[in-house]
Amino acid sequence: MPYLLKDISVLYADAVTANGTALFASDVANYDSEITARLRRAGLVIAGKSDTPEMGLAPSTEPCLFGPTRNPWKLSHSAGGSSGGAAAAVATGMLPMVHGTDGGGSIAFRRQPAASSA
């Protein structure tokens, strides 16, 4: 099954982990993070990385490096943050599931969810 990794701190060998910022735009991992290795052992095929705000700190996914991720159902709205890229990928049907994290409320109900329409 194809799968996207969130572009925050999760390493995927031979791929850039930019953390949404130009500061790390050329950081190519030379190994897989443990979570990446486990996902691959489980049969998932890593298809790429999903967009995230710079360092995952903003409430909307609009990094200067890759540009904004919009709510695919209403392009004038944000996809939320910091798992906004992940939410948009699932909402469009690009993939059935993706990697998201909730360090500050990006996927949890009632805080700043990636499914936000703000």
N, CA and C atoms as an extended XYZ file, in Angstrom:
354
Properties=species:S:1:pos:R:3:atomname:S:1:resname:S:1:resid:I:1 pbc="F F F"
N         0.848       -1.168        0.000 N   MET     1
C         0.000        0.000        0.000 CA  MET     1
C         0.902        1.243        0.000 C   MET     1
N         0.607        2.225       -0.841 N   PRO     2
C         1.394        3.462       -0.850 CA  PRO     2
C         1.113        4.297        0.404 C   PRO     2
N         2.109        5.025        0.832 N   TYR     3
C         2.028        5.760        2.094 CA  TYR     3
C         2.912        7.004        2.011 C   TYR     3
N         2.469        8.098        2.605 N   LEU     4
C         3.275        9.316        2.707 CA  LEU     4
C         3.742        9.509        4.143 C   LEU     4
N         4.969        9.957        4.286 N   LEU     5
C         5.502       10.334        5.596 CA  LEU     5
C         5.379       11.838        5.763 C   LEU     5
N         5.042       12.281        6.932 N   LYS     6
C         5.032       13.714        7.224 CA  LYS     6
C         6.480       14.201        7.226 C   LYS     6
N         6.706       15.365        6.633 N   ASP     7
C         8.066       15.887        6.480 CA  ASP     7
C         8.570       16.577        7.750 C   ASP     7
N         8.410       15.929        8.879 N   ILE     8
C         8.926       16.443       10.154 CA  ILE     8
C         9.666       15.313       10.854 C   ILE     8
N        10.975       15.410       10.907 N   SER     9
C        11.829       14.533       11.715 CA  SER     9
C        11.782       13.048       11.401 C   SER     9
N        11.035       12.614       10.418 N   VAL    10
C        10.980       11.202       10.065 CA  VAL    10
C        11.878       10.995        8.853 C   VAL    10
N        12.920       10.220        9.034 N   LEU    11
C        13.897       10.030        7.977 CA  LEU    11
C        13.537        8.865        7.065 C   LEU    11
N        13.787        9.069        5.794 N   TYR    12
C        13.568        8.067        4.757 CA  TYR    12
C        14.822        8.089        3.898 C   TYR    12
N        15.566        6.991        3.870 N   ALA    13
C        16.863        6.936        3.192 CA  ALA    13
C        16.792        7.482        1.771 C   ALA    13
N        17.744        8.338        1.448 N   ASP    14
C        17.894        8.955        0.127 CA  ASP    14
C        16.821        9.992       -0.201 C   ASP    14
N        16.057       10.418        0.791 N   ALA    15
C        15.043       11.457        0.588 CA  ALA    15
C        15.345       12.640        1.509 C   ALA    15
N        14.930       13.815        1.069 N   VAL    16
C        15.110       15.023        1.871 CA  VAL    16
C        14.101       15.035        3.010 C   VAL    16
N        14.542       15.437        4.182 N   THR    17
C        13.645       15.748        5.294 CA  THR    17
C        13.875       17.216        5.589 C   THR    17
N        13.031       18.055        4.999 N   ALA    18
C        13.209       19.510        5.064 CA  ALA    18
C        12.539       20.133        6.281 C   ALA    18
N        11.668       19.421        6.954 N   ASN    19
C        10.915       19.974        8.086 CA  ASN    19
C        10.184       21.254        7.677 C   ASN    19
N         9.818       21.333        6.395 N   GLY    20
C         9.067       22.471        5.879 CA  GLY    20
C         9.861       23.760        5.746 C   GLY    20
N        11.166       23.723        5.897 N   THR    21
C        11.946       24.955        5.885 CA  THR    21
C        13.144       24.887        4.937 C   THR    21
N        13.472       26.013        4.341 N   ALA    22
C        14.624       26.095        3.445 CA  ALA    22
C        15.925       25.790        4.186 C   ALA    22
N        15.933       25.970        5.485 N   LEU    23
C        17.110       25.704        6.300 CA  LEU    23
C        17.600       24.262        6.134 C   LEU    23
N        16.668       23.325        5.949 N   PHE    24
C        17.012       21.909        5.814 CA  PHE    24
C        16.666       21.346        4.432 C   PHE    24
N        16.478       22.200        3.451 N   ALA    25
C        16.022       21.774        2.122 CA  ALA    25
C        16.966       20.822        1.411 C   ALA    25
N        18.203       20.753        1.838 N   SER    26
C        19.145       19.845        1.175 CA  SER    26
C        19.592       18.698        2.084 C   SER    26
N        18.903       18.494        3.199 N   ASP    27
C        19.253       17.415        4.127 CA  ASP    27
C        18.687       16.077        3.641 C   ASP    27
N        19.544       15.257        3.088 N   VAL    28
C        19.146       13.945        2.586 CA  VAL    28
C        19.559       12.896        3.615 C   VAL    28
N        18.608       12.083        4.021 N   ALA    29
C        18.879       11.037        5.019 CA  ALA    29
C        19.686        9.900        4.410 C   ALA    29
N        20.572        9.348        5.202 N   ASN    30
C        21.332        8.183        4.724 CA  ASN    30
C        20.841        6.888        5.383 C   ASN    30
N        19.743        6.972        6.104 N   TYR    31
C        19.136        5.786        6.724 CA  TYR    31
C        17.664        6.066        6.992 C   TYR    31
N        16.910        5.025        7.289 N   ASP    32
C        15.499        5.148        7.657 CA  ASP    32
C        15.371        5.324        9.167 C   ASP    32
N        14.448        6.181        9.605 N   SER    33
C        14.079        6.238       11.020 CA  SER    33
C        13.451        4.896       11.395 C   SER    33
N        13.404        4.598       12.669 N   GLU    34
C        12.812        3.332       13.111 CA  GLU    34
C        11.359        3.220       12.659 C   GLU    34
N        10.595        4.308       12.747 N   ILE    35
C         9.194        4.229       12.313 CA  ILE    35
C         9.099        3.929       10.826 C   ILE    35
N         9.985        4.512       10.024 N   THR    36
C         9.991        4.248        8.583 CA  THR    36
C        10.321        2.781        8.319 C   THR    36
N        11.315        2.263        9.002 N   ALA    37
C        11.686        0.854        8.838 CA  ALA    37
C        10.525       -0.064        9.213 C   ALA    37
N         9.836        0.248       10.290 N   ARG    38
C         8.706       -0.594       10.718 CA  ARG    38
C         7.559       -0.537        9.718 C   ARG    38
N         7.268        0.661        9.216 N   LEU    39
C         6.194        0.807        8.228 CA  LEU    39
C         6.519        0.014        6.966 C   LEU    39
N         7.758        0.076        6.527 N   ARG    40
C         8.166       -0.660        5.332 CA  ARG    40
C         8.103       -2.172        5.573 C   ARG    40
N         8.530       -2.614        6.762 N   ARG    41
C         8.437       -4.055        7.093 CA  ARG    41
C         6.988       -4.522        7.110 C   ARG    41
N         6.083       -3.619        7.462 N   ALA    42
C         4.659       -3.961        7.500 CA  ALA    42
C         4.035       -4.007        6.099 C   ALA    42
N         4.818       -3.640        5.083 N   GLY    43
C         4.335       -3.732        3.715 CA  GLY    43
C         3.959       -2.421        3.060 C   GLY    43
N         4.099       -1.315        3.774 N   LEU    44
C         3.779       -0.028        3.171 CA  LEU    44
C         4.907        0.400        2.233 C   LEU    44
N         4.536        1.060        1.160 N   VAL    45
C         5.498        1.572        0.187 CA  VAL    45
C         5.534        3.084        0.345 C   VAL    45
N         6.677        3.598        0.748 N   ILE    46
C         6.787        5.043        0.967 CA  ILE    46
C         6.819        5.731       -0.388 C   ILE    46
N         5.788        6.538       -0.644 N   ALA    47
C         5.652        7.217       -1.935 CA  ALA    47
C         6.218        8.633       -1.900 C   ALA    47
N         6.484        9.157       -0.719 N   GLY    48
C         7.018       10.510       -0.606 CA  GLY    48
C         6.727       11.098        0.754 C   GLY    48
N         6.804       12.417        0.810 N   LYS    49
C         6.590       13.155        2.054 CA  LYS    49
C         5.429       14.125        1.876 C   LYS    49
N         4.694       14.386        2.938 N   SER    50
C         3.587       15.349        2.881 CA  SER    50
C         4.047       16.702        3.404 C   SER    50
N         3.407       17.743        2.914 N   ASP    51
C         3.741       19.123        3.258 CA  ASP    51
C         3.405       19.413        4.720 C   ASP    51
N         4.175       20.310        5.303 N   THR    52
C         3.991       20.712        6.693 CA  THR    52
C         4.482       22.145        6.857 C   THR    52
N         3.971       22.900        7.819 N   PRO    53
C         4.500       24.247        8.029 CA  PRO    53
C         5.950       24.194        8.508 C   PRO    53
N         6.642       25.304        8.376 N   GLU    54
C         8.039       25.350        8.791 CA  GLU    54
C         8.199       24.882       10.234 C   GLU    54
N         8.994       23.828       10.394 N   MET    55
C         9.277       23.198       11.683 CA  MET    55
C         8.011       22.712       12.388 C   MET    55
N         6.898       22.654       11.670 N   GLY    56
C         5.638       22.191       12.238 CA  GLY    56
C         5.020       23.147       13.233 C   GLY    56
N         5.414       24.420       13.180 N   LEU    57
C         5.021       25.352       14.233 CA  LEU    57
C         3.774       26.190       13.964 C   LEU    57
N         3.360       26.321       12.724 N   ALA    58
C         2.223       27.198       12.408 CA  ALA    58
C         0.903       26.426       12.428 C   ALA    58
N        -0.204       27.123       12.645 N   PRO    59
C        -1.511       26.461       12.667 CA  PRO    59
C        -2.075       26.192       11.272 C   PRO    59
N        -1.331       26.574       10.224 N   SER    60
C        -1.745       26.258        8.856 CA  SER    60
C        -0.507       25.807        8.082 C   SER    60
N        -0.727       24.967        7.086 N   THR    61
C         0.388       24.415        6.320 CA  THR    61
C         0.687       25.320        5.133 C   THR    61
N         1.533       26.321        5.381 N   GLU    62
C         1.878       27.294        4.351 CA  GLU    62
C         3.371       27.626        4.384 C   GLU    62
N         4.233       26.615        4.203 N   PRO    63
C         5.665       26.895        4.249 CA  PRO    63
C         6.136       27.659        3.016 C   PRO    63
N         7.112       28.528        3.196 N   CYS    64
C         7.700       29.243        2.057 CA  CYS    64
C         8.369       28.268        1.097 C   CYS    64
N         8.948       27.218        1.616 N   LEU    65
C         9.699       26.267        0.805 CA  LEU    65
C         8.842       25.598       -0.263 C   LEU    65
N         7.686       25.096        0.083 N   PHE    66
C         6.850       24.353       -0.857 CA  PHE    66
C         5.538       25.039       -1.199 C   PHE    66
N         5.203       26.103       -0.513 N   GLY    67
C         3.939       26.787       -0.764 CA  GLY    67
C         2.810       26.216        0.060 C   GLY    67
N         1.665       26.890        0.024 N   PRO    68
C         0.544       26.493        0.883 CA  PRO    68
C        -0.162       25.223        0.423 C   PRO    68
N        -0.654       24.508        1.407 N   THR    69
C        -1.540       23.374        1.164 CA  THR    69
C        -2.937       23.840        1.528 C   THR    69
N        -3.831       23.767        0.605 N   ARG    70
C        -5.201       24.235        0.817 CA  ARG    70
C        -6.144       23.076        1.133 C   ARG    70
N        -7.269       23.415        1.713 N   ASN    71
C        -8.340       22.445        1.932 CA  ASN    71
C        -8.876       22.067        0.547 C   ASN    71
N        -8.756       20.803        0.137 N   PRO    72
C        -9.158       20.434       -1.224 CA  PRO    72
C       -10.657       20.569       -1.485 C   PRO    72
N       -11.451       20.659       -0.428 N   TRP    73
C       -12.893       20.808       -0.593 CA  TRP    73
C       -13.298       22.269       -0.727 C   TRP    73
N       -12.425       23.166       -0.249 N   LYS    74
C       -12.692       24.600       -0.354 CA  LYS    74
C       -11.337       25.306       -0.379 C   LYS    74
N       -10.854       25.581       -1.582 N   LEU    75
C        -9.495       26.073       -1.771 CA  LEU    75
C        -9.203       27.407       -1.098 C   LEU    75
N       -10.213       28.148       -0.722 N   SER    76
C        -9.988       29.412       -0.019 CA  SER    76
C        -9.679       29.181        1.460 C   SER    76
N        -9.771       27.941        1.905 N   HIS    77
C        -9.523       27.602        3.304 CA  HIS    77
C        -8.216       26.842        3.473 C   HIS    77
N        -7.693       26.869        4.680 N   SER    78
C        -6.468       26.155        5.029 CA  SER    78
C        -6.746       24.670        5.212 C   SER    78
N        -5.708       23.875        5.048 N   ALA    79
C        -5.811       22.444        5.368 CA  ALA    79
C        -5.429       22.206        6.822 C   ALA    79
N        -5.202       23.281        7.566 N   GLY    80
C        -4.792       23.149        8.964 CA  GLY    80
C        -3.303       22.894        9.050 C   GLY    80
N        -2.848       22.600       10.229 N   GLY    81
C        -1.422       22.343       10.431 CA  GLY    81
C        -1.252       21.549       11.695 C   GLY    81
N        -0.223       20.893       11.881 N   SER    82
C         0.936       20.748       11.031 CA  SER    82
C         0.852       19.537       10.111 C   SER    82
N        -0.204       18.768       10.255 N   SER    83
C        -0.418       17.610        9.377 CA  SER    83
C        -1.365       17.952        8.238 C   SER    83
N        -1.358       19.204        7.810 N   GLY    84
C        -2.252       19.659        6.740 CA  GLY    84
C        -2.008       18.956        5.418 C   GLY    84
N        -0.751       18.714        5.082 N   GLY    85
C        -0.444       17.998        3.848 CA  GLY    85
C        -0.976       16.587        3.882 C   GLY    85
N        -0.871       15.955        5.021 N   ALA    86
C        -1.387       14.595        5.191 CA  ALA    86
C        -2.909       14.582        5.043 C   ALA    86
N        -3.575       15.540        5.671 N   ALA    87
C        -5.034       15.606        5.599 CA  ALA    87
C        -5.510       15.860        4.177 C   ALA    87
N        -4.830       16.760        3.468 N   ALA    88
C        -5.218       17.061        2.090 CA  ALA    88
C        -5.024       15.844        1.188 C   ALA    88
N        -3.962       15.086        1.402 N   ALA    89
C        -3.708       13.892        0.589 CA  ALA    89
C        -4.816       12.858        0.762 C   ALA    89
N        -5.271       12.653        1.992 N   VAL    90
C        -6.346       11.691        2.240 CA  VAL    90
C        -7.674       12.237        1.723 C   VAL    90
N        -7.929       13.526        1.934 N   ALA    91
C        -9.194       14.131        1.503 CA  ALA    91
C        -9.379       14.071       -0.009 C   ALA    91
N        -8.286       14.152       -0.756 N   THR    92
C        -8.389       14.088       -2.219 CA  THR    92
C        -8.474       12.661       -2.731 C   THR    92
N        -8.244       11.686       -1.862 N   GLY    93
C        -8.245       10.296       -2.284 CA  GLY    93
C        -6.917        9.859       -2.880 C   GLY    93
N        -5.891       10.701       -2.730 N   MET    94
C        -4.567       10.370       -3.249 CA  MET    94
C        -4.068        9.060       -2.651 C   MET    94
N        -4.279        8.911       -1.343 N   LEU    95
C        -3.869        7.718       -0.613 CA  LEU    95
C        -4.916        7.414        0.454 C   LEU    95
N        -5.054        6.139        0.835 N   PRO    96
C        -6.047        5.810        1.860 CA  PRO    96
C        -5.617        6.184        3.275 C   PRO    96
N        -4.295        6.279        3.505 N   MET    97
C        -3.812        6.686        4.827 CA  MET    97
C        -2.419        7.274        4.676 C   MET    97
N        -2.066        8.138        5.625 N   VAL    98
C        -0.773        8.815        5.611 CA  VAL    98
C        -0.287        8.985        7.039 C   VAL    98
N         0.958        9.368        7.178 N   HIS    99
C         1.559        9.601        8.485 CA  HIS    99
C         1.207       11.012        8.967 C   HIS    99
N         0.728       11.120       10.175 N   GLY   100
C         0.466       12.407       10.808 CA  GLY   100
C         0.922       12.328       12.252 C   GLY   100
N         1.252       13.468       12.824 N   THR   101
C         1.651       13.496       14.233 CA  THR   101
C         0.874       14.583       14.948 C   THR   101
N         0.821       14.497       16.258 N   ASP   102
C         0.014       15.429       17.037 CA  ASP   102
C         0.794       15.983       18.216 C   ASP   102
N         1.887       16.663       17.929 N   GLY   103
C         2.657       17.286       18.999 CA  GLY   103
C         1.992       18.533       19.548 C   GLY   103
N         1.203       19.200       18.705 N   GLY   104
C         0.574       20.441       19.139 CA  GLY   104
C        -0.870       20.567       18.715 C   GLY   104
N        -1.493       19.486       18.330 N   GLY   105
C        -2.915       19.530       18.025 CA  GLY   105
C        -3.280       19.460       16.561 C   GLY   105
N        -2.395       18.990       15.699 N   SER   106
C        -2.697       19.034       14.276 CA  SER   106
C        -3.673       17.963       13.807 C   SER   106
N        -3.853       16.897       14.550 N   ILE   107
C        -4.812       15.881       14.113 CA  ILE   107
C        -5.895       15.598       15.155 C   ILE   107
N        -5.737       16.137       16.342 N   ALA   108
C        -6.695       15.859       17.413 CA  ALA   108
C        -7.974       16.675       17.249 C   ALA   108
N        -9.070       16.073       17.617 N   PHE   109
C       -10.370       16.723       17.582 CA  PHE   109
C       -10.409       17.903       18.563 C   PHE   109
N       -11.015       18.998       18.147 N   ARG   110
C       -11.272       20.199       18.957 CA  ARG   110
C       -10.077       21.121       19.197 C   ARG   110
N        -8.927       20.859       18.622 N   ARG   111
C        -7.831       21.816       18.774 CA  ARG   111
C        -7.603       22.464       17.420 C   ARG   111
N        -6.481       22.220       16.749 N   GLN   112
C        -6.222       22.754       15.411 CA  GLN   112
C        -6.051       21.583       14.470 C   GLN   112
N        -7.141       20.911       14.146 N   PRO   113
C        -7.017       19.694       13.348 CA  PRO   113
C        -6.622       19.955       11.901 C   PRO   113
N        -5.986       18.955       11.299 N   ALA   114
C        -5.624       19.035        9.890 CA  ALA   114
C        -6.891       19.092        9.043 C   ALA   114
N        -7.998       18.651        9.580 N   ALA   115
C        -9.268       18.711        8.858 CA  ALA   115
C        -9.940       20.065        9.024 C   ALA   115
N        -9.241       20.997        9.602 N   SER   116
C        -9.752       22.335        9.860 CA  SER   116
C       -10.222       23.029        8.592 C   SER   116
N       -11.178       23.902        8.743 N   SER   117
C       -11.623       24.702        7.594 CA  SER   117
C       -11.407       26.178        7.866 C   SER   117
N       -10.462       26.485        8.755 N   ALA   118
C       -10.203       27.876        9.119 CA  ALA   118
C        -9.561       28.642        7.996 C   ALA   118
